[in-house]
Amino acid sequence: MPLYITVNPRETEVLQCLATGMCVQDTADYLAISNKTVNAHKRSAMHKLHFRRNQELHKWFLQGGAVSLAQRPEKKGTEVKHAVNSTADRVLR
């Protein structure tokens, strides 16, 4: 059994978006992937982290389990980016 859990960078991006209140469709649009891929990354990461409910994901995020969205490079020309950053600011305050 591993001594640590590895969540890959794409799974982390998906979890960050979802933890800040973005829905699956907005996350898919923001990351330029399909809804099915978002759900697959979410399912894989939550399994690795032993989470069963979305509330556990939110709690983990608020306790510093994920890097702040403000540290991610911005994608130009997306309206969703502004919604994510403003949501992240509210959550992190």
Chimera marker file (.cmm) of the C-alpha trace (Angstrom):
<marker_set name="trace">
<marker id="1" x="0.000" y="0.000" z="0.000" r="1" g="1" b="0" radius="0.5"/>
<marker id="2" x="1.445" y="3.422" z="-0.945" r="1" g="1" b="0" radius="0.5"/>
<marker id="3" x="2.429" y="5.815" z="1.803" r="1" g="1" b="0" radius="0.5"/>
<marker id="4" x="1.117" y="8.796" z="-0.128" r="1" g="1" b="0" radius="0.5"/>
<marker id="5" x="-1.608" y="9.510" z="-2.647" r="1" g="1" b="0" radius="0.5"/>
<marker id="6" x="-0.835" y="10.906" z="-6.079" r="1" g="1" b="0" radius="0.5"/>
<marker id="7" x="-3.518" y="12.924" z="-7.812" r="1" g="1" b="0" radius="0.5"/>
<marker id="8" x="-2.352" y="13.882" z="-11.291" r="1" g="1" b="0" radius="0.5"/>
<marker id="9" x="-2.324" y="17.535" z="-12.413" r="1" g="1" b="0" radius="0.5"/>
<marker id="10" x="-5.441" y="17.251" z="-14.602" r="1" g="1" b="0" radius="0.5"/>
<marker id="11" x="-7.423" y="15.616" z="-11.782" r="1" g="1" b="0" radius="0.5"/>
<marker id="12" x="-6.278" y="18.444" z="-9.515" r="1" g="1" b="0" radius="0.5"/>
<marker id="13" x="-7.474" y="21.062" z="-12.013" r="1" g="1" b="0" radius="0.5"/>
<marker id="14" x="-10.874" y="19.373" z="-12.264" r="1" g="1" b="0" radius="0.5"/>
<marker id="15" x="-11.217" y="19.146" z="-8.477" r="1" g="1" b="0" radius="0.5"/>
<marker id="16" x="-10.230" y="22.786" z="-8.049" r="1" g="1" b="0" radius="0.5"/>
<marker id="17" x="-12.885" y="23.933" z="-10.491" r="1" g="1" b="0" radius="0.5"/>
<marker id="18" x="-15.588" y="21.766" z="-8.950" r="1" g="1" b="0" radius="0.5"/>
<marker id="19" x="-14.614" y="22.696" z="-5.382" r="1" g="1" b="0" radius="0.5"/>
<marker id="20" x="-15.058" y="26.390" z="-6.155" r="1" g="1" b="0" radius="0.5"/>
<marker id="21" x="-18.618" y="25.835" z="-7.283" r="1" g="1" b="0" radius="0.5"/>
<marker id="22" x="-18.298" y="25.335" z="-11.023" r="1" g="1" b="0" radius="0.5"/>
<marker id="23" x="-20.655" y="22.771" z="-12.506" r="1" g="1" b="0" radius="0.5"/>
<marker id="24" x="-19.399" y="19.917" z="-14.689" r="1" g="1" b="0" radius="0.5"/>
<marker id="25" x="-20.334" y="21.753" z="-17.913" r="1" g="1" b="0" radius="0.5"/>
<marker id="26" x="-18.493" y="24.948" z="-16.891" r="1" g="1" b="0" radius="0.5"/>
<marker id="27" x="-15.466" y="22.905" z="-15.845" r="1" g="1" b="0" radius="0.5"/>
<marker id="28" x="-15.476" y="21.080" z="-19.184" r="1" g="1" b="0" radius="0.5"/>
<marker id="29" x="-15.716" y="24.365" z="-21.091" r="1" g="1" b="0" radius="0.5"/>
<marker id="30" x="-12.977" y="26.014" z="-19.012" r="1" g="1" b="0" radius="0.5"/>
<marker id="31" x="-10.555" y="23.099" z="-19.412" r="1" g="1" b="0" radius="0.5"/>
<marker id="32" x="-11.585" y="22.376" z="-23.033" r="1" g="1" b="0" radius="0.5"/>
<marker id="33" x="-12.541" y="18.767" z="-22.314" r="1" g="1" b="0" radius="0.5"/>
<marker id="34" x="-15.813" y="16.829" z="-22.430" r="1" g="1" b="0" radius="0.5"/>
<marker id="35" x="-18.285" y="16.400" z="-19.562" r="1" g="1" b="0" radius="0.5"/>
<marker id="36" x="-17.513" y="12.694" z="-19.600" r="1" g="1" b="0" radius="0.5"/>
<marker id="37" x="-13.794" y="13.398" z="-19.130" r="1" g="1" b="0" radius="0.5"/>
<marker id="38" x="-14.522" y="15.776" z="-16.225" r="1" g="1" b="0" radius="0.5"/>
<marker id="39" x="-16.583" y="13.080" z="-14.522" r="1" g="1" b="0" radius="0.5"/>
<marker id="40" x="-13.869" y="10.466" z="-15.147" r="1" g="1" b="0" radius="0.5"/>
<marker id="41" x="-11.163" y="12.693" z="-13.598" r="1" g="1" b="0" radius="0.5"/>
<marker id="42" x="-13.433" y="13.538" z="-10.672" r="1" g="1" b="0" radius="0.5"/>
<marker id="43" x="-14.285" y="9.883" z="-10.056" r="1" g="1" b="0" radius="0.5"/>
<marker id="44" x="-10.629" y="8.821" z="-10.257" r="1" g="1" b="0" radius="0.5"/>
<marker id="45" x="-9.364" y="11.563" z="-7.914" r="1" g="1" b="0" radius="0.5"/>
<marker id="46" x="-12.159" y="11.114" z="-5.399" r="1" g="1" b="0" radius="0.5"/>
<marker id="47" x="-11.443" y="7.379" z="-5.351" r="1" g="1" b="0" radius="0.5"/>
<marker id="48" x="-7.737" y="8.030" z="-4.712" r="1" g="1" b="0" radius="0.5"/>
<marker id="49" x="-8.589" y="10.491" z="-1.917" r="1" g="1" b="0" radius="0.5"/>
<marker id="50" x="-11.224" y="8.134" z="-0.463" r="1" g="1" b="0" radius="0.5"/>
<marker id="51" x="-13.978" y="10.741" z="-0.833" r="1" g="1" b="0" radius="0.5"/>
<marker id="52" x="-17.574" y="9.596" z="-1.193" r="1" g="1" b="0" radius="0.5"/>
<marker id="53" x="-19.401" y="12.921" z="-1.279" r="1" g="1" b="0" radius="0.5"/>
<marker id="54" x="-18.849" y="16.327" z="-2.813" r="1" g="1" b="0" radius="0.5"/>
<marker id="55" x="-18.862" y="17.858" z="0.684" r="1" g="1" b="0" radius="0.5"/>
<marker id="56" x="-15.620" y="16.024" z="1.419" r="1" g="1" b="0" radius="0.5"/>
<marker id="57" x="-14.112" y="17.565" z="-1.703" r="1" g="1" b="0" radius="0.5"/>
<marker id="58" x="-15.154" y="21.076" z="-0.596" r="1" g="1" b="0" radius="0.5"/>
<marker id="59" x="-13.774" y="20.524" z="2.909" r="1" g="1" b="0" radius="0.5"/>
<marker id="60" x="-10.456" y="19.252" z="1.496" r="1" g="1" b="0" radius="0.5"/>
<marker id="61" x="-10.213" y="22.267" z="-0.794" r="1" g="1" b="0" radius="0.5"/>
<marker id="62" x="-10.916" y="24.754" z="2.018" r="1" g="1" b="0" radius="0.5"/>
<marker id="63" x="-8.291" y="23.091" z="4.217" r="1" g="1" b="0" radius="0.5"/>
<marker id="64" x="-5.625" y="23.744" z="1.601" r="1" g="1" b="0" radius="0.5"/>
<marker id="65" x="-5.684" y="20.421" z="-0.222" r="1" g="1" b="0" radius="0.5"/>
<marker id="66" x="-5.489" y="22.122" z="-3.608" r="1" g="1" b="0" radius="0.5"/>
<marker id="67" x="-3.395" y="24.959" z="-4.942" r="1" g="1" b="0" radius="0.5"/>
<marker id="68" x="-5.276" y="28.230" z="-5.278" r="1" g="1" b="0" radius="0.5"/>
<marker id="69" x="-6.870" y="28.868" z="-8.652" r="1" g="1" b="0" radius="0.5"/>
<marker id="70" x="-5.150" y="32.231" z="-8.696" r="1" g="1" b="0" radius="0.5"/>
<marker id="71" x="-1.825" y="30.415" z="-9.189" r="1" g="1" b="0" radius="0.5"/>
<marker id="72" x="-3.006" y="28.704" z="-12.370" r="1" g="1" b="0" radius="0.5"/>
<marker id="73" x="-2.176" y="30.307" z="-15.700" r="1" g="1" b="0" radius="0.5"/>
<marker id="74" x="-5.155" y="32.162" z="-17.135" r="1" g="1" b="0" radius="0.5"/>
<marker id="75" x="-6.722" y="31.177" z="-20.431" r="1" g="1" b="0" radius="0.5"/>
<marker id="76" x="-7.342" y="34.182" z="-22.643" r="1" g="1" b="0" radius="0.5"/>
<marker id="77" x="-10.742" y="34.768" z="-24.151" r="1" g="1" b="0" radius="0.5"/>
<marker id="78" x="-12.827" y="32.791" z="-21.677" r="1" g="1" b="0" radius="0.5"/>
<marker id="79" x="-15.645" y="34.295" z="-19.692" r="1" g="1" b="0" radius="0.5"/>
<marker id="80" x="-15.683" y="31.328" z="-17.336" r="1" g="1" b="0" radius="0.5"/>
<marker id="81" x="-12.196" y="32.251" z="-16.081" r="1" g="1" b="0" radius="0.5"/>
<marker id="82" x="-13.541" y="35.394" z="-14.435" r="1" g="1" b="0" radius="0.5"/>
<marker id="83" x="-16.368" y="33.490" z="-12.774" r="1" g="1" b="0" radius="0.5"/>
<marker id="84" x="-13.895" y="30.915" z="-11.425" r="1" g="1" b="0" radius="0.5"/>
<marker id="85" x="-11.529" y="33.542" z="-10.045" r="1" g="1" b="0" radius="0.5"/>
<marker id="86" x="-14.305" y="35.529" z="-8.374" r="1" g="1" b="0" radius="0.5"/>
<marker id="87" x="-15.761" y="32.334" z="-6.899" r="1" g="1" b="0" radius="0.5"/>
<marker id="88" x="-12.318" y="31.293" z="-5.666" r="1" g="1" b="0" radius="0.5"/>
<marker id="89" x="-11.827" y="34.698" z="-4.039" r="1" g="1" b="0" radius="0.5"/>
<marker id="90" x="-15.105" y="34.321" z="-2.138" r="1" g="1" b="0" radius="0.5"/>
<marker id="91" x="-14.270" y="30.766" z="-1.046" r="1" g="1" b="0" radius="0.5"/>
<marker id="92" x="-10.746" y="31.606" z="0.069" r="1" g="1" b="0" radius="0.5"/>
<marker id="93" x="-11.743" y="34.615" z="2.199" r="1" g="1" b="0" radius="0.5"/>
<link id1="1" id2="2" r="1" g="1" b="0" radius="0.2"/>
<link id1="2" id2="3" r="1" g="1" b="0" radius="0.2"/>
<link id1="3" id2="4" r="1" g="1" b="0" radius="0.2"/>
<link id1="4" id2="5" r="1" g="1" b="0" radius="0.2"/>
<link id1="5" id2="6" r="1" g="1" b="0" radius="0.2"/>
<link id1="6" id2="7" r="1" g="1" b="0" radius="0.2"/>
<link id1="7" id2="8" r="1" g="1" b="0" radius="0.2"/>
<link id1="8" id2="9" r="1" g="1" b="0" radius="0.2"/>
<link id1="9" id2="10" r="1" g="1" b="0" radius="0.2"/>
<link id1="10" id2="11" r="1" g="1" b="0" radius="0.2"/>
<link id1="11" id2="12" r="1" g="1" b="0" radius="0.2"/>
<link id1="12" id2="13" r="1" g="1" b="0" radius="0.2"/>
<link id1="13" id2="14" r="1" g="1" b="0" radius="0.2"/>
<link id1="14" id2="15" r="1" g="1" b="0" radius="0.2"/>
<link id1="15" id2="16" r="1" g="1" b="0" radius="0.2"/>
<link id1="16" id2="17" r="1" g="1" b="0" radius="0.2"/>
<link id1="17" id2="18" r="1" g="1" b="0" radius="0.2"/>
<link id1="18" id2="19" r="1" g="1" b="0" radius="0.2"/>
<link id1="19" id2="20" r="1" g="1" b="0" radius="0.2"/>
<link id1="20" id2="21" r="1" g="1" b="0" radius="0.2"/>
<link id1="21" id2="22" r="1" g="1" b="0" radius="0.2"/>
<link id1="22" id2="23" r="1" g="1" b="0" radius="0.2"/>
<link id1="23" id2="24" r="1" g="1" b="0" radius="0.2"/>
<link id1="24" id2="25" r="1" g="1" b="0" radius="0.2"/>
<link id1="25" id2="26" r="1" g="1" b="0" radius="0.2"/>
<link id1="26" id2="27" r="1" g="1" b="0" radius="0.2"/>
<link id1="27" id2="28" r="1" g="1" b="0" radius="0.2"/>
<link id1="28" id2="29" r="1" g="1" b="0" radius="0.2"/>
<link id1="29" id2="30" r="1" g="1" b="0" radius="0.2"/>
<link id1="30" id2="31" r="1" g="1" b="0" radius="0.2"/>
<link id1="31" id2="32" r="1" g="1" b="0" radius="0.2"/>
<link id1="32" id2="33" r="1" g="1" b="0" radius="0.2"/>
<link id1="33" id2="34" r="1" g="1" b="0" radius="0.2"/>
<link id1="34" id2="35" r="1" g="1" b="0" radius="0.2"/>
<link id1="35" id2="36" r="1" g="1" b="0" radius="0.2"/>
<link id1="36" id2="37" r="1" g="1" b="0" radius="0.2"/>
<link id1="37" id2="38" r="1" g="1" b="0" radius="0.2"/>
<link id1="38" id2="39" r="1" g="1" b="0" radius="0.2"/>
<link id1="39" id2="40" r="1" g="1" b="0" radius="0.2"/>
<link id1="40" id2="41" r="1" g="1" b="0" radius="0.2"/>
<link id1="41" id2="42" r="1" g="1" b="0" radius="0.2"/>
<link id1="42" id2="43" r="1" g="1" b="0" radius="0.2"/>
<link id1="43" id2="44" r="1" g="1" b="0" radius="0.2"/>
<link id1="44" id2="45" r="1" g="1" b="0" radius="0.2"/>
<link id1="45" id2="46" r="1" g="1" b="0" radius="0.2"/>
<link id1="46" id2="47" r="1" g="1" b="0" radius="0.2"/>
<link id1="47" id2="48" r="1" g="1" b="0" radius="0.2"/>
<link id1="48" id2="49" r="1" g="1" b="0" radius="0.2"/>
<link id1="49" id2="50" r="1" g="1" b="0" radius="0.2"/>
<link id1="50" id2="51" r="1" g="1" b="0" radius="0.2"/>
<link id1="51" id2="52" r="1" g="1" b="0" radius="0.2"/>
<link id1="52" id2="53" r="1" g="1" b="0" radius="0.2"/>
<link id1="53" id2="54" r="1" g="1" b="0" radius="0.2"/>
<link id1="54" id2="55" r="1" g="1" b="0" radius="0.2"/>
<link id1="55" id2="56" r="1" g="1" b="0" radius="0.2"/>
<link id1="56" id2="57" r="1" g="1" b="0" radius="0.2"/>
<link id1="57" id2="58" r="1" g="1" b="0" radius="0.2"/>
<link id1="58" id2="59" r="1" g="1" b="0" radius="0.2"/>
<link id1="59" id2="60" r="1" g="1" b="0" radius="0.2"/>
<link id1="60" id2="61" r="1" g="1" b="0" radius="0.2"/>
<link id1="61" id2="62" r="1" g="1" b="0" radius="0.2"/>
<link id1="62" id2="63" r="1" g="1" b="0" radius="0.2"/>
<link id1="63" id2="64" r="1" g="1" b="0" radius="0.2"/>
<link id1="64" id2="65" r="1" g="1" b="0" radius="0.2"/>
<link id1="65" id2="66" r="1" g="1" b="0" radius="0.2"/>
<link id1="66" id2="67" r="1" g="1" b="0" radius="0.2"/>
<link id1="67" id2="68" r="1" g="1" b="0" radius="0.2"/>
<link id1="68" id2="69" r="1" g="1" b="0" radius="0.2"/>
<link id1="69" id2="70" r="1" g="1" b="0" radius="0.2"/>
<link id1="70" id2="71" r="1" g="1" b="0" radius="0.2"/>
<link id1="71" id2="72" r="1" g="1" b="0" radius="0.2"/>
<link id1="72" id2="73" r="1" g="1" b="0" radius="0.2"/>
<link id1="73" id2="74" r="1" g="1" b="0" radius="0.2"/>
<link id1="74" id2="75" r="1" g="1" b="0" radius="0.2"/>
<link id1="75" id2="76" r="1" g="1" b="0" radius="0.2"/>
<link id1="76" id2="77" r="1" g="1" b="0" radius="0.2"/>
<link id1="77" id2="78" r="1" g="1" b="0" radius="0.2"/>
<link id1="78" id2="79" r="1" g="1" b="0" radius="0.2"/>
<link id1="79" id2="80" r="1" g="1" b="0" radius="0.2"/>
<link id1="80" id2="81" r="1" g="1" b="0" radius="0.2"/>
<link id1="81" id2="82" r="1" g="1" b="0" radius="0.2"/>
<link id1="82" id2="83" r="1" g="1" b="0" radius="0.2"/>
<link id1="83" id2="84" r="1" g="1" b="0" radius="0.2"/>
<link id1="84" id2="85" r="1" g="1" b="0" radius="0.2"/>
<link id1="85" id2="86" r="1" g="1" b="0" radius="0.2"/>
<link id1="86" id2="87" r="1" g="1" b="0" radius="0.2"/>
<link id1="87" id2="88" r="1" g="1" b="0" radius="0.2"/>
<link id1="88" id2="89" r="1" g="1" b="0" radius="0.2"/>
<link id1="89" id2="90" r="1" g="1" b="0" radius="0.2"/>
<link id1="90" id2="91" r="1" g="1" b="0" radius="0.2"/>
<link id1="91" id2="92" r="1" g="1" b="0" radius="0.2"/>
<link id1="92" id2="93" r="1" g="1" b="0" radius="0.2"/>
</marker_set>
